[in-house]
């Protein structure tokens, strides 16, 4: 069964948010899920694109008033 990890990137600007995400993804097994919480609009736009460009699947993206939650499958 795939594991699910969480990464809090509130207050972390892009592209540093993608760098931190890559470090965590590298530690996960194939098909594990990573739930990322961030509040940087640029990161919310660019992080899913960067993940897909590296072969990961964006499972979901949702937003609320001040942040986004992105789930990526390794």
C-alpha positions in Angstrom: 0.0 0.0 0.0 1.4 3.4 -0.9 2.5 5.7 1.9 1.3 9.3 2.2 3.6 12.0 3.4 2.9 15.7 4.1 5.1 18.7 3.4 4.3 22.1 4.8 5.7 24.8 2.6 3.7 27.7 4.0 5.8 30.8 3.7 8.3 29.2 1.3 8.7 31.0 -2.0 9.1 29.3 -5.4 11.5 28.0 -6.6 12.7 27.0 -3.1 9.4 25.2 -2.6 10.1 22.9 -5.7 13.7 22.3 -4.4 12.3 21.1 -1.0 9.6 19.0 -2.8 12.3 17.3 -4.9 14.3 16.3 -1.8 11.2 14.6 -0.2 10.1 12.9 -3.5 13.6 11.4 -3.8 13.1 9.6 -0.5 9.7 8.1 -1.4 9.0 4.8 -3.0 7.2 4.6 -6.4 3.4 5.2 -6.1 3.8 6.9 -2.7 1.8 10.1 -2.3 3.1 13.5 -1.2 0.6 16.1 0.1 2.1 19.6 -0.2 0.5 22.7 1.5 1.8 26.1 0.2 0.7 29.7 0.0 2.8 31.0 -2.8 0.7 31.6 -6.0 3.7 31.1 -8.2 4.6 27.8 -6.5 1.0 26.6 -6.8 1.2 27.3 -10.5 4.7 26.0 -11.2 5.1 23.1 -8.8 2.6 20.8 -10.5 4.2 21.5 -13.9 7.7 20.8 -12.6 6.5 17.6 -11.0 4.9 16.3 -14.2 7.9 17.3 -16.2 10.0 15.0 -14.0 7.6 12.1 -14.5 5.4 12.4 -11.3 1.6 12.5 -11.4 -0.4 15.3 -9.9 -3.3 13.5 -8.3 -5.2 16.6 -7.1 -4.9 20.4 -6.6 -7.3 22.3 -4.4 -7.3 25.7 -2.9 -8.9 27.5 0.0 -8.8 31.2 0.9 -5.1 31.5 1.5 -3.4 28.3 0.4 -3.2 25.4 -1.9 -2.9 21.6 -1.3 -1.3 19.6 -4.1 -1.0 15.8 -4.0 1.7 14.3 -6.1 2.3 10.6 -6.8 5.9 9.6 -7.2 
